Amino acid sequence: MQVALLAGGPRTTQTVIYTDGSPPNVLGAADRKRYLDDLTRHLHRCAAQGPLWPGDGLVTPPTSPERMPYQLFQYPDDAGRE
């Protein structure tokens, strides 16, 4: 539910329907703000611990080619252009 509120934007509302027959619960802007505040606190705690280390034993990045080849797409004989 948190993901839906965060991804949907500040005016998003989500209705939670419970399978046990409890009344539905509508989550809105105040809930989204609370989730954003929680996320902010979590990120501040992580940043305070030092730089992120992804781990040991990672795969070495490829060395060849140094630059990936890229060529612009061209329509053959101008076919498909208006």
N, C-alpha and C positions, 0 to 999 in steps of 0.2 A: 504494500500500500504506500509505503514511503516513496518508493521509486516513482509511482504514478503521480503523486503529489508534486515531487520535485521536478520531474520531467515535463509535467503539464503546464507549469507556469503559475504565476501568483493568483490568478483568478480561478484556478482549478478547484473543483469539488469532487470528492469521491464518496460514494455511498457504500458502506460496509454492511453486507447482509449476512447475518449469522444463521447457521444451519440448526441451531438449537431453539429457534423460535423467538429469540430475544429481538427487541425492536431494532431496526436499522440505525446505524450511526453515520452521520454525515461529517466528513473531514473537509476542512477548507483552509483558508489563508492562515489562520492562527496555528493550525497543526503544521502547515508547511513551514512557517517561520520557526516553530519549535524544532522541527527536523533539521533545518538549515543551521540553527544555533548549535544543536548537538554535533552536527558534522563539522562546523567551524571549531568547536572545542576539541574534537578528536584530532583534526588536522594540526592544531596548535600544539597539542601534546606530542604528536608524532614529530613535528618539526623541532621541538625542544630536545628530543632525544639525539639529534644529530642528523647527518646526511643519510639518505636512504641507500642501503646496500642491497642490491637485488639478490645476492647470494653467491656462493662459490660454485664452481663446476659448470659455469655457463658455456654454451657453445661459442667458439671463436667466430667473429664475423668473417665473411668471405673476403679474400684479398684480391680476387680476380673476378670480373673486371673491376678496375678502380672506380669506374663510372659506368652506370648501367646505360646501355644504348637506348636511345629514344629517337624515334622518327615521327614526324608529323603525319597524320593520316591524310591521304590525298585520294579523292575520288578518281577512278580510272577514266580518262578522257572526259572529265567534267560531268560524268553521268551522275544523276542524283542531285545536282545543284539546280536551283531555280534561277 
